[in-house]
Amino acid sequence: MSDEPKLDLRIRNGGDRRTGVDRRRGRRGPERRQRERRRLRLIVNTGALLAALTLPTNPRGSPQSRRHHLGFLLGPFGTSLTVRPAPAFPLDMNDAIRAAVRGYAGQPFVAEALSRGAKYLPRIQRTFADERVPPELAYVALVESEFRPTAESWAKARGVWQFMPKTGERFGLEQDEWIDERSDPDKATAAAARYLRILYEMFGDWNLALAAYNAGEGTVSRAIARHRTADFWRLARLGALPEETRHYVPRVHAAITVARDPERYGLTIAPEPVVETDVVPVADAVDLQLVANCVDTDVGALREMNPALRRQATPLGAEFELRVPEGTAVAVERCLEAIAPDRRVRIHIVARGQTLRGLARLYRTDVERIADANAIDPGGKLPRGAPLVIPALEE
């Protein structure tokens, strides 16, 4: 964007040990040159792993089958993913990061994101710890989505971690006309942790792992091979990576920096409370409005608890673990048992030429309620054969 701060990517640490430069003699020592060559070969010779990771897992399989499939794809690399604990994230400060910090300082959207993220951070950090990913990288979600589970980019990336559809499939996140697990904070976080860990094991450096998370493993591997360096900041200075990626990694460093001391950077945080929930297994489609009526809550609150649902109903013909307010699981189960199966949801299959306005008249409701229940544009054209939830009335 035009008002985005320009990032100065000049490197001031030309003698840094990460570059393999011998400070005493001003050149690379033979041992360091040899180590760097070995590391470069390890990074660029990952064709088998990259090919394996681009194959989708079975999104409809069980969690166990998904894990088995991913382990099979990793093959001999699977062992290396569990050998070494991850070192702490090397939080840097250079001109690029300072510019990103200035861009975040005092910004209301950053304060809102940190306030919103407070209810997700404990679960994210626990998941990252289990996968041996530095807990600081929870703030990647600030850069990606501002901690919004239903955020969607122009490129169709979705969720807190902004998974693209194919990448979501690779990590077992189910996506169909009823649910999109990229918007499930817990499942998507588990996938993001696994992906970041794989990228770290592939590149041996968290900055490069972040660059690959943003631009793709192939882009980063080709840049390393072309320029014969595995240092992100040198690659950035050389213009070897996409401009977005050169901004992205400094923004992650900046997000961590301002999150550690928000007041210092002019940010007032009002942490949103963690919402505790119970889980009710639902075997088929049920209108969330009926569930809300069961426990005298708001349907909007239920949808926030279940952001993976693309409609105001649980999936047709499939079991779904519905989150409900803490302490209400038994009441919801008993209430749903008392509702006849054919009255739990109204689904209309769009016929040729039908419009939302016509359906609203047919079902004595309004266009906006049908559009909202199905997350569609009120003025959009209805595709023939599409299922639409006709929302139940509030009680």
C-alpha atoms as one frame of an Amber mdcrd trajectory, in Angstrom:
protein
   0.000   0.000   0.000   1.111   3.527  -0.640   1.166   4.530   3.037   3.248
   1.516   4.028   6.627   2.428   5.597   9.557   1.705   3.333  11.794  -0.948
   4.768  15.526  -0.274   4.691  17.024  -3.700   4.131  20.666  -2.703   4.328
  22.647  -5.136   6.444  24.902  -3.662   9.082  26.270  -6.896  10.475  28.429
  -7.948   7.531  30.783  -9.642   9.956  28.085 -11.663  11.650  29.015 -15.279
  12.337  25.805 -16.398  10.618  27.312 -15.393   7.276  30.368 -17.571   7.810
  32.724 -14.572   7.603  35.995 -14.764   9.541  36.229 -11.356  11.272  39.961
 -11.665  11.896  40.899 -12.191   8.279  37.875 -10.639   6.572  37.118 -13.822
   4.633  35.468 -17.179   5.117  37.672 -19.726   6.849  37.909 -23.135   5.150
  35.990 -24.944   7.880  33.179 -22.419   7.796  33.075 -22.520   4.021  32.766
 -26.281   4.187  30.004 -26.133   6.806  28.102 -23.565   4.759  28.386 -25.669
   1.606  27.051 -28.690   3.478  24.131 -26.655   4.806  23.322 -25.247   1.379
  23.358 -28.729  -0.125  21.008 -29.956   2.600  18.578 -27.129   1.907  18.563
 -27.246  -1.872  18.473 -31.040  -2.093  14.998 -31.306  -0.600  13.158 -32.150
  -3.787  11.742 -35.387  -2.425  10.380 -33.707   0.666   8.950 -30.798  -1.289
   7.268 -33.167  -3.713   5.837 -35.181  -0.854   4.489 -32.151   0.939   2.644
 -30.928  -2.147   0.536 -34.102  -2.205  -2.781 -33.556  -0.380  -3.712 -35.673
   2.567  -7.171 -37.207   2.655  -9.241 -34.359   4.140 -12.143 -36.630   4.933
 -10.065 -39.291   6.668  -9.828 -39.704  10.385  -7.232 -37.674  12.333  -5.265
 -40.897  12.738  -5.269 -41.583   9.000  -4.221 -37.997   8.306  -1.258 -38.286
  10.647  -0.312 -41.647   9.150  -0.502 -40.215   5.631   1.701 -37.240   6.507
   4.215 -39.528   8.214   4.294 -41.760   5.147   4.938 -38.777   2.892   7.805
 -37.576   5.047   9.395 -41.017   4.862  13.022 -40.951   6.030  12.675 -37.282
   6.914  10.112 -38.168   9.585  12.820 -39.118  12.067  14.669 -35.844  11.640
  11.535 -33.912  12.554  11.650 -35.197  16.137  15.359 -35.313  16.887  16.337
 -31.831  18.046  14.369 -29.375  20.171  13.953 -26.026  18.470  16.192 -23.204
  19.703  14.606 -19.962  20.829  13.487 -17.574  18.138  16.388 -15.168  17.395
  14.607 -11.844  17.787  16.605  -9.283  15.791  16.618  -5.511  15.467  17.760
  -3.848  12.266  16.553  -1.088   9.965  13.865  -3.254   8.362  12.466  -4.318
  11.730  12.627  -0.777  13.137  10.573   0.440  10.172   8.022  -2.327  10.786
   7.873  -1.446  14.501   7.196   2.194  13.585   4.413   0.984  11.306   2.755
  -0.887  14.194   3.336   1.644  16.995   0.194   3.432  18.094  -2.004   1.771
  15.484  -5.555   0.975  16.689  -5.752  -2.142  14.509  -2.693  -3.583  16.292
  -4.208  -2.884  19.721  -7.454  -4.530  18.598  -5.567  -7.535  17.223  -3.597
  -8.022  20.433  -6.785  -7.665  22.488  -8.526 -10.242  20.299  -5.528 -12.550
  20.304  -5.465 -12.760  24.106  -8.210 -15.401  24.073  -6.300 -17.558  21.562
  -2.708 -17.142  22.771  -2.748 -19.696  25.642  -3.929 -22.495  23.326  -1.610
 -21.440  20.507   1.431 -21.367  22.764   0.602 -24.773  24.281   0.265 -26.262
  20.808   3.521 -24.673  19.666   5.319 -25.984  22.740   4.095 -29.507  21.966
   5.509 -29.183  18.431   8.739 -27.531  19.680   8.032 -24.255  17.915   9.073
 -21.054  19.748   6.042 -19.591  21.544   6.932 -16.124  20.232   5.820 -17.277
  16.803   2.226 -17.196  18.033   2.375 -13.579  16.862   2.706 -14.714  13.263
  -1.090 -14.814  13.558  -1.122 -11.059  14.149   0.709 -10.501  10.873  -1.361
 -13.054   8.987  -4.900 -12.296  10.124  -4.920 -10.036  13.192  -6.147 -13.182
  15.027  -9.384 -13.344  12.983 -10.574 -16.959  12.468 -12.776 -16.052   9.494
 -10.339 -13.675   7.784 -10.050 -14.350   4.056  -7.577 -12.795   1.637  -8.094
 -11.919  -2.016  -6.070 -15.055  -2.832  -8.541 -17.237  -0.835  -6.171 -17.786
   2.103  -8.325 -18.222   5.188  -8.301 -18.350   8.965  -6.023 -17.195  11.760
  -3.046 -18.754   9.951  -4.176 -17.849   6.415  -3.809 -21.290   4.912  -4.287
 -21.501   1.172  -6.740 -24.250   0.151  -4.069 -26.667  -1.092  -1.829 -26.128
   1.920  -4.806 -26.690   4.195  -5.465 -29.980   2.418  -1.821 -30.988   2.864
  -2.246 -30.720   6.608  -5.632 -32.417   6.836  -7.875 -29.353   7.187 -11.241
 -30.331   5.735 -12.898 -27.909   3.329 -16.279 -28.387   1.687 -19.574 -26.541
   1.239 -20.420 -26.977   4.933 -17.178 -26.502   6.868 -13.742 -24.994   6.440
 -11.359 -26.172   9.124  -8.845 -23.493   8.153 -11.116 -21.285  10.294 -11.011
 -23.651  13.265  -8.454 -21.963  15.562  -7.382 -25.194  17.269  -7.095 -27.419
  14.190  -5.479 -24.700  12.091  -3.014 -23.894  14.879  -1.981 -27.547  15.085
  -1.452 -27.531  11.310   0.518 -24.274  11.432   2.760 -25.627  14.194   3.512
 -28.777  12.186   4.177 -26.750   9.045   6.511 -24.299  10.802   8.392 -27.156
  12.424   8.825 -28.907   9.067  10.063 -25.669   7.505  12.546 -25.147  10.325
  13.902 -28.670   9.934  14.165 -28.083   6.209  16.038 -24.761   6.371  17.639
 -24.844   9.835  16.708 -21.211  10.454  13.508 -19.639  11.752  13.731 -16.570
   9.527  13.966 -18.770   6.451  11.140 -20.919   7.802   8.972 -17.805   8.094
   9.961 -16.714   4.600   8.932 -20.141   3.293   5.643 -19.983   5.209   4.913
 -16.778   3.328   6.390 -17.459  -0.117   6.594 -21.252  -0.300   9.418 -23.720
   0.209  10.359 -23.775  -3.453  10.769 -19.998  -3.697  13.116 -19.895  -0.716
  15.093 -22.962  -1.805  15.641 -21.500  -5.275  16.764 -18.166  -3.820  19.290
 -19.946  -1.577  20.594 -22.042  -4.449  20.875 -19.047  -6.778  22.680 -16.751
  -4.349  24.605 -19.372  -2.372  23.614 -18.035   1.014  21.222 -19.313   3.672
  20.964 -16.022   5.562  17.545 -14.379   5.240  18.787 -10.826   5.735  21.400
 -11.207   2.987  18.790 -12.669   0.660  16.528  -9.722   1.477  19.294  -7.207
   0.778  19.987  -8.901  -2.560  16.325  -8.751  -3.572  16.345 -12.543  -3.922
  12.904 -12.990  -2.355   9.513 -11.470  -3.232   8.933  -7.986  -1.863   6.041
  -9.198   0.287   8.315 -11.783   1.912  11.061  -9.220   2.507   8.461  -7.202
   4.468   6.836 -10.224   6.099   9.722 -11.496   8.222  10.532  -8.037   9.682
   6.842  -7.659  10.521   6.915 -10.876  12.535   9.902  -9.569  14.497   8.055
  -6.268  14.956   4.844  -7.977  16.110   6.770  -9.898  18.768   8.597  -6.738
  19.837   5.467  -4.599  20.317   3.510  -7.465  21.909   6.176  -7.797  24.623
   5.738  -4.185  25.722   2.643  -2.660  24.080   2.494   0.416  26.323   5.983
   1.410  25.225   4.691   1.516  21.659   1.531   3.476  22.392  -0.852   0.510
  22.436  -3.597   0.058  25.027  -4.694  -3.551  25.272  -8.067  -4.746  26.605
  -7.666  -8.546  26.510 -10.763 -10.416  25.390 -11.597 -13.204  27.856 -11.068
 -16.840  26.969 -14.421 -18.376  26.068 -14.835 -21.767  27.723 -16.992 -24.257
  25.859 -18.377 -27.779  25.968 -18.573 -30.101  22.962 -21.742 -31.820  21.766
 -21.432 -34.421  18.971 -24.132 -33.716  16.357 -24.776 -36.522  13.882 -26.419
 -34.522  11.082 -27.469 -31.042  10.071 -29.085 -28.904  12.740 -29.889 -25.199
  12.584 -27.779 -23.271  15.092 -30.783 -21.085  15.866 -32.506 -24.141  17.370
 -29.434 -24.803  19.506 -29.412 -21.166  20.608 -33.095 -21.429  21.497 -32.326
 -24.528  23.604 -30.019 -22.674  25.965 -31.290 -19.108  25.576 -28.164 -17.776
  23.907 -27.432 -15.790  20.770 -26.913 -17.573  17.458 -24.078 -15.159  16.702
 -22.245 -16.351  19.813 -22.610 -19.968  18.668 -21.213 -19.094  15.247 -18.228
 -17.407  16.902 -17.623 -20.568  18.931 -17.742 -22.632  15.712 -16.023 -20.496
  13.059 -15.301 -23.551  10.887 -19.011 -23.742  10.018 -19.678 -22.003   6.722
 -23.432 -21.877   7.302 -25.857 -21.444  10.180 -26.039 -25.222  10.515 -23.876
 -28.228  11.213 -22.883 -30.349   8.181 -25.493 -32.369   6.347 -24.894 -36.118
   6.556 -21.785 -35.900   8.756 -20.944 -35.788  12.448 -19.699 -32.493  13.842
 -18.354 -31.636  17.283 -20.402 -28.557  18.081 -19.031 -26.157  20.673 -21.639
 -24.752  23.038 -21.381 -22.492  26.116 -19.680 -24.158  29.044 -22.096 -26.075
  31.235 -24.845 -26.385  28.597 -23.892 -29.648  26.862 -26.468 -31.802  28.655
 -29.233 -29.251  28.087 -28.405 -29.054  24.378 -28.355 -32.837  23.988 -31.730
 -33.250  25.699 -33.254 -30.387  23.763 -32.117 -31.750  20.393 -33.402 -35.221
  21.276 -36.848 -33.694  21.688 -36.795 -32.179  18.181 -37.875 -34.481  15.361
 -35.032 -35.103  12.865 -37.034 -33.604   9.987 -37.518 -30.371  11.925 -33.898
 -29.772  12.923 -33.015 -27.862   9.768 -34.639 -26.568   6.597 -32.502 -27.002
   3.497 -33.540 -25.779   0.074 -31.783 -26.994  -3.078 -31.636 -24.118  -5.540
 -33.530 -24.740  -8.783 -32.840 -23.026 -12.071 -33.803 -19.358 -12.060 -34.510
 -19.094  -8.342 -33.463 -15.962  -6.468 -33.000 -15.048  -2.829 -35.918 -12.657
  -3.059 -38.189 -15.420  -4.339 -37.015 -17.837  -1.658 -37.568 -15.217   1.037
 -41.197 -14.880  -0.118 -41.582 -18.650  -0.337 -40.380 -19.248   3.218 -41.796
 -16.016   4.686 -38.460 -14.661   5.784 -36.152 -11.986   4.404 -33.248 -11.936
   1.984 -30.691 -10.784   4.529 -31.421 -13.627   6.959 -31.004 -16.284   4.270
 -27.838 -14.619   2.968 -26.360 -14.355   6.457 -27.208 -17.959   7.317 -25.309
 -19.118   4.232 -22.505 -16.508   4.187 -23.402 -15.367   0.665 -23.860 -12.022
  -1.056 -27.505 -10.867  -0.759 -27.298  -9.512  -4.295 -25.441 -12.444  -5.781
 -26.682 -15.060  -8.216 -27.630 -18.445  -6.773 -25.877 -21.430  -8.395 -28.248
 -24.165  -9.477 -28.141 -27.193  -7.155 -26.588 -25.318  -4.228 -27.983 -26.214
  -0.778 -29.239 -23.258   1.237 -30.088 -23.256   4.932 -33.408 -21.530   5.539
 -32.889 -20.187   9.060 -35.304 -20.997  11.840 -37.007 -18.218  13.740 -35.750
 -16.939  17.061 -37.840 -17.755  20.123
